[in-house]
Amino acid sequence: MNSKADLMGYNGYIFDLDGTIYLSNQLLAKADKVIAKLTEQQKKVVFLSNKPIESRTNYVNKLTKMGIKADLDTIVNSSLVTAQVIAAEKARATVYVIGEPPLIEELQAAGLQITKKPLEAEFLVVAFDRTFHYDKLNDAMIALKNGARYFATNPDRTCPVEGGEIPDCAGMMGAIEGVTGLRPELICGKPSPQMLAVALERMQLPVSQCLMIGDRLETDIQMGIDLDLDTAIVLTGITTPELLASSPIKPTYVLASVADFL
C-alpha cells in the first residue's frame, strides 16, 4: 500500500460517482474541492458510473449543481459503453431492452433499433430497471430461446443511496438466469476492460499515469487491478473496513473519503 502523499502524482484520475463523489443527492466529503484542486493542477479527470438509469446529461447537470466541473466528454457510464460495444458488433442491430429511458436513448444514439417484440431481438440488453416485471422476464426468456445475444450493463447487486442500498442489475440478471440458466455474454460496465478502455481513451493517457478511485472492491478496484492501474478505495460507500480486511482484493490506497486528496 502506497503513502497518501503519492496521491497527487498521477496525470489522470478516474472517479466512480455513487458512494465516492456523492450519495443520492448529497455531495460527499469535500469532493468538489478535490476535483477543483486536480483541475487547477491540470490533471485530467473522468467520471465513471455503472448506473444506467440516468443520462450522461443528467450526470453533468447533477455534478454542476454540486459545484463540480463536468461535461459529456468527462462522463462514461455503462449505458454508453454497452451502446458502443453492441454497435461495434453489429451496426443498427435490433435490441430488446430491460432498462429505463436513459439507457434506451443511449442505445438509439448509437444507431441501434429498439423493439418491444422479443422474437425480433438480435440482442437482449439487461440493466438496472425499477420497472422490471413478469412480462419483461417472459420476453427476455423468449428472446434468448430465439437466439438473441445477451449483454448486461453492470454486475452490481445493489446501488448505494443515502440511508442504505437498493437492488441493482444483478437482480434482473438473477431472475433471467433462474428461468433460462443463462448468464450474459458480456457485462459492459465495471469491472469490464471495455469500460476502462473508454475512460482511458477520453483522457489519452497510459495506464501507468492514471489512478482509479471508487467505493466497490469487486468493480472499481478489481477493474484497476485487472488492467495494472493503481487504485484507491474510499470508505464512504459500499466497502466497510471489515469488508476490506477480509477481502483478497487489495487497493493501492485506502482513503476514508476523497477528502484525503486534500
C-alpha positions as CSV (number, residue, x, y, z in Angstrom):
1,M,0.0,0.0,0.0
2,N,1.4,3.4,-1.0
3,S,1.6,6.5,1.1
4,K,-1.3,9.0,0.7
5,A,1.4,11.6,-0.2
6,D,1.7,9.9,-3.6
7,L,-2.0,10.6,-4.5
8,M,-1.2,13.7,-6.4
9,G,1.5,12.1,-8.5
10,Y,-0.8,11.0,-11.4
11,N,-1.8,12.8,-14.6
12,G,-5.2,11.2,-14.9
13,Y,-7.9,10.4,-12.3
14,I,-10.9,8.1,-12.9
15,F,-13.6,8.7,-10.2
16,D,-16.6,6.5,-9.5
17,L,-19.6,8.6,-8.7
18,D,-22.2,6.9,-6.3
19,G,-20.6,6.3,-3.0
20,T,-17.4,8.2,-4.0
21,I,-18.3,11.7,-5.1
22,Y,-21.9,11.7,-3.7
23,L,-24.6,9.6,-2.2
24,S,-28.0,10.2,-3.8
25,N,-28.1,14.0,-4.0
26,Q,-25.7,14.5,-1.1
27,L,-22.1,15.7,-2.0
28,L,-19.5,13.7,-0.1
29,A,-16.5,14.9,1.9
30,K,-15.3,18.0,0.1
31,A,-15.5,16.2,-3.3
32,D,-16.0,19.5,-5.1
33,K,-12.8,20.9,-3.7
34,V,-10.8,17.8,-4.6
35,I,-11.9,18.0,-8.3
36,A,-11.2,21.7,-8.3
37,K,-7.7,21.1,-7.0
38,L,-6.9,18.4,-9.6
39,T,-8.3,20.7,-12.4
40,E,-6.2,23.6,-11.2
41,Q,-3.1,21.4,-11.4
42,Q,-4.1,20.5,-15.0
43,K,-4.8,16.9,-14.1
44,K,-7.3,15.0,-16.4
45,V,-10.5,13.8,-14.7
46,V,-13.1,11.3,-15.9
47,F,-16.2,10.2,-14.0
48,L,-17.4,6.6,-14.3
49,S,-20.7,5.1,-13.3
50,N,-22.2,1.7,-13.6
51,K,-25.7,3.1,-13.1
52,P,-27.7,3.2,-16.4
53,I,-30.8,4.9,-15.0
54,E,-29.5,8.5,-15.5
55,S,-28.4,10.0,-18.8
56,R,-24.9,11.5,-19.2
57,T,-26.5,14.9,-19.5
58,N,-28.2,14.4,-16.1
59,Y,-24.8,13.5,-14.6
60,V,-23.3,16.7,-16.0
61,N,-26.2,18.7,-14.6
62,K,-26.0,17.0,-11.2
63,L,-22.3,17.5,-10.8
64,T,-22.5,21.1,-12.0
65,K,-25.2,21.8,-9.3
66,M,-22.8,20.3,-6.8
67,G,-20.0,22.7,-7.8
68,I,-18.1,20.2,-9.8
69,K,-16.9,21.0,-13.4
70,A,-18.0,18.3,-15.8
71,D,-19.1,17.9,-19.4
72,L,-20.3,15.0,-21.6
73,D,-16.7,14.1,-22.6
74,T,-15.9,13.5,-18.9
75,I,-18.8,11.2,-18.2
76,V,-18.6,7.5,-19.0
77,N,-21.4,5.2,-17.9
78,S,-22.4,1.6,-18.5
79,S,-25.1,2.7,-21.0
80,L,-22.6,4.5,-23.2
81,V,-20.2,1.5,-23.1
82,T,-23.0,-1.0,-23.8
83,A,-24.2,1.0,-26.8
84,Q,-20.7,1.3,-28.2
85,V,-19.9,-2.4,-27.8
86,I,-23.2,-3.6,-29.5
87,A,-22.9,-1.1,-32.3
88,A,-19.4,-2.3,-33.0
89,E,-20.7,-5.9,-33.0
90,K,-23.5,-5.1,-35.5
91,A,-24.4,-1.6,-36.7
92,R,-28.2,-0.8,-36.5
93,A,-28.8,-4.1,-34.6
94,T,-32.3,-4.7,-33.2
95,V,-32.3,-4.7,-29.4
96,Y,-34.9,-5.7,-26.7
97,V,-34.2,-3.7,-23.6
98,I,-34.9,-4.4,-19.9
99,G,-34.0,-0.9,-18.7
100,E,-35.1,2.6,-18.3
101,P,-35.4,5.5,-20.8
102,P,-31.8,6.9,-20.4
103,L,-30.4,3.6,-21.5
104,I,-32.8,3.3,-24.4
105,E,-31.8,6.8,-25.5
106,E,-28.1,6.0,-25.4
107,L,-28.7,2.8,-27.5
108,Q,-30.7,4.8,-30.0
109,A,-28.0,7.5,-30.2
110,A,-25.6,4.7,-31.3
111,G,-27.9,3.8,-34.2
112,L,-29.4,0.7,-32.6
113,Q,-33.0,-0.2,-33.2
114,I,-35.3,-0.8,-30.2
115,T,-38.0,-3.4,-30.3
116,K,-40.7,-4.5,-27.9
117,K,-41.1,-7.8,-29.7
118,P,-38.8,-10.4,-28.3
119,L,-38.8,-12.5,-31.4
120,E,-37.4,-9.6,-33.4
121,A,-34.4,-9.1,-31.0
122,E,-30.9,-9.7,-32.2
123,F,-29.6,-8.6,-28.8
124,L,-31.1,-8.6,-25.3
125,V,-29.8,-5.8,-23.1
126,V,-30.5,-6.1,-19.3
127,A,-29.9,-3.2,-16.9
128,F,-30.9,-1.8,-13.5
129,D,-34.6,-1.4,-14.1
130,R,-37.0,-0.1,-11.5
131,T,-39.9,-1.0,-13.8
132,F,-38.9,-4.7,-14.0
133,H,-41.9,-7.1,-14.0
134,Y,-43.1,-10.5,-15.1
135,D,-43.9,-9.6,-18.7
136,K,-40.3,-8.4,-19.2
137,L,-39.0,-11.6,-17.7
138,N,-41.1,-13.6,-20.0
139,D,-40.0,-11.5,-23.0
140,A,-36.3,-12.0,-22.0
141,M,-36.8,-15.7,-21.9
142,I,-38.4,-15.7,-25.4
143,A,-35.7,-13.6,-26.9
144,L,-32.9,-15.8,-25.5
145,K,-34.7,-19.0,-26.6
146,N,-35.0,-17.5,-30.0
147,G,-31.2,-16.9,-30.2
148,A,-30.7,-13.3,-29.1
149,R,-27.3,-12.4,-27.8
150,Y,-27.3,-11.4,-24.2
151,F,-25.5,-8.3,-22.8
152,A,-25.9,-6.5,-19.5
153,T,-24.9,-3.0,-18.4
154,N,-23.4,-3.8,-15.0
155,P,-22.9,-6.6,-12.4
156,D,-23.8,-4.6,-9.2
157,R,-26.1,-6.4,-6.7
158,T,-27.1,-3.1,-5.1
159,C,-26.8,0.6,-5.7
160,P,-25.8,2.8,-2.7
161,V,-28.2,5.6,-1.8
162,E,-28.5,7.9,1.1
163,G,-29.5,5.8,4.0
164,G,-28.8,2.4,2.5
165,E,-29.0,0.4,-0.7
166,I,-31.5,-0.6,-3.4
167,P,-31.5,-3.6,-5.8
168,D,-29.4,-3.2,-8.9
169,C,-28.9,-5.0,-12.2
170,A,-27.8,-8.3,-10.7
171,G,-31.4,-8.7,-9.5
172,M,-32.7,-8.6,-13.1
173,M,-29.9,-10.9,-14.3
174,G,-30.6,-13.4,-11.5
175,A,-34.3,-13.6,-12.4
176,I,-33.4,-14.3,-16.1
177,E,-30.8,-16.9,-15.1
178,G,-33.4,-18.5,-12.9
179,V,-35.7,-19.2,-15.9
180,T,-33.2,-19.7,-18.7
181,G,-30.0,-20.9,-16.9
182,L,-28.1,-18.2,-18.9
183,R,-25.7,-15.5,-17.9
184,P,-24.7,-12.5,-20.1
185,E,-22.2,-13.0,-22.9
186,L,-20.7,-9.7,-21.7
187,I,-21.3,-7.3,-18.8
188,C,-20.2,-3.9,-20.2
189,G,-19.8,-1.9,-17.0
190,K,-17.1,-2.1,-14.3
191,P,-15.0,-4.2,-13.9
192,S,-15.0,-4.9,-17.7
193,P,-11.9,-3.8,-19.7
194,Q,-14.3,-2.2,-22.2
195,M,-15.4,0.3,-19.5
196,L,-11.9,1.3,-18.6
197,A,-10.8,1.5,-22.2
198,V,-13.4,4.1,-22.9
199,A,-12.2,6.2,-19.9
200,L,-8.6,5.9,-20.9
201,E,-9.4,6.9,-24.5
202,R,-11.1,10.0,-23.2
203,M,-8.0,11.1,-21.2
204,Q,-5.4,10.0,-23.9
205,L,-3.1,8.8,-21.1
206,P,-1.4,5.4,-20.5
207,V,-2.4,3.2,-17.6
208,S,0.7,4.0,-15.7
209,Q,-0.2,7.6,-15.3
210,C,-3.8,7.1,-14.0
211,L,-5.5,6.3,-10.7
212,M,-8.9,4.6,-10.3
213,I,-10.9,5.8,-7.3
214,G,-14.1,4.1,-6.1
215,D,-16.1,2.5,-3.3
216,R,-16.5,-1.0,-4.5
217,L,-13.8,-3.7,-4.3
218,E,-15.4,-6.1,-6.8
219,T,-15.9,-3.5,-9.6
220,D,-13.9,-0.3,-9.2
221,I,-10.8,-1.8,-7.6
222,Q,-10.9,-5.1,-9.4
223,M,-11.1,-3.3,-12.8
224,G,-8.0,-1.3,-12.0
225,I,-6.1,-4.4,-10.7
226,D,-7.0,-6.4,-13.8
227,L,-5.5,-3.8,-16.1
228,D,-2.5,-2.8,-14.0
229,L,-4.0,0.5,-12.9
230,D,-3.3,1.9,-9.4
231,T,-6.4,2.1,-7.3
232,A,-7.8,3.8,-4.3
233,I,-10.8,2.6,-2.2
234,V,-12.9,5.1,-0.3
235,L,-14.9,4.1,2.7
236,T,-17.9,6.3,2.0
237,G,-20.0,3.9,0.0
238,I,-20.4,0.1,0.0
239,T,-17.0,-1.0,1.3
240,T,-16.5,-1.1,5.1
241,P,-13.2,-1.5,7.0
242,E,-14.3,-5.0,7.9
243,L,-15.1,-6.0,4.3
244,L,-11.8,-4.5,3.2
245,A,-9.9,-6.5,5.8
246,S,-11.5,-9.8,4.8
247,S,-11.3,-9.3,1.0
248,P,-8.5,-10.7,-1.2
249,I,-8.9,-7.6,-3.4
250,K,-6.3,-5.1,-2.2
251,P,-6.2,-1.5,-3.5
252,T,-3.1,0.6,-3.8
253,Y,-4.5,3.2,-1.3
254,V,-7.2,3.2,1.4
255,L,-9.0,6.5,1.9
256,A,-11.5,7.5,4.5
257,S,-13.0,9.6,1.7
258,V,-11.9,11.6,-1.3
259,A,-11.1,14.5,1.1
260,D,-7.8,12.6,1.8
261,F,-6.6,14.2,-1.5
262,L,-6.6,17.5,0.3
